[in-house]
């Protein structure tokens, strides 16, 4: 398992590269097991922008470069699963999942 700070750095960098640094707020990552028993990264990210600035295609295309960097730089093969949430919801997530 990779150092979680390094994982978060890669996740944040990829998100900021895709959306722009000002558009990504808080990021919270939780390691979990997927339904087939594979390790996943549940990634919750706050998008700071208007609804019309959110591109759903880009939102999920970040998984490929994120996964590639996690594998190449950290040998971490957990699969990223993205959720884009509001700042208010982030508080709920952090309270619920730690």
N, C-alpha and C positions, 0 to 999 in steps of 0.2 A: 504494500500500500504506500502510495506516495505521500510526501509531506503535504498536509492540507493547505498550508499557506501557498505552496507552489501551485497546487491545483487551482486555488482561487485566483491566483495571479494570471494563470493561463486563461481561465474562464472569463475573467474581467477583460483581459486584453483582447480576446477574440470578439466579445460583445461590443467593446468600444471601437474596435476596428470596423465592425460591420455597421453599427448604428451611430457612431460618433461619441466621443467621451462625455459630452454633456447630456446625452440621452439615457445613460445607464446610471441608475442610483445604486441602492443597496443590493448586494448579491449574497444569497445564503445557499450553502451546499450541504446536502445530507446524503451520506452513503447508505445504500439500501440494497436489498436483493429484489430482482425482478421476478416475475411470475414463473420463469423457468429456472430460477436459482442463480442467474448471472448477476454479477455486481453492477449496480447502476449508480449514477450520480443524479439525484433529484436536485435540479438547479432552479432556484427561485430568483428572479431578477426583476427589479423595479424599472419600468420604462418611464423616463421623464420626458414626456412629449404629448402633443395632442393626439387624439385617436387617429386622425388622418395622416399622421406622421409615422404610424406603426405599420410596417410592411410585413404581413404574415408570411410571405414567402421567405424573406430574409430571416425572419424570426426562427424558422426551423432549419434553414440552410446553414446556420451557425454550427450545427452539430458536427458536420463533416470536418471542417478545419479544427474545431475544438478537440474532437476525438483524435485526429491526426497528431496534433501538438501534444496532447496528453500521452499518447503512445510513444512518440518520438523523443520527447524531452524527459518524461518521467517513467516510461514503461508502465503506465497505468492504463489498463484496458477496460475500466468501468465505462459503461455507455452513458453519455449525457442525455438526460430527459429534461427538457426545458419547460418552465412555467413562467409567464410574464404576469406580474401582479402589481397591485397598487401599493403605495407606502403603508396605508392602513392595513391591508391584508398581510404585509410583511411582518408586522407586529404579531398578528395572529399565528402566522406560520412559525415564527421563532418561539413563541410560547408553546405551540403544540408539538413541534418536532425537535426542539432544542437547538 
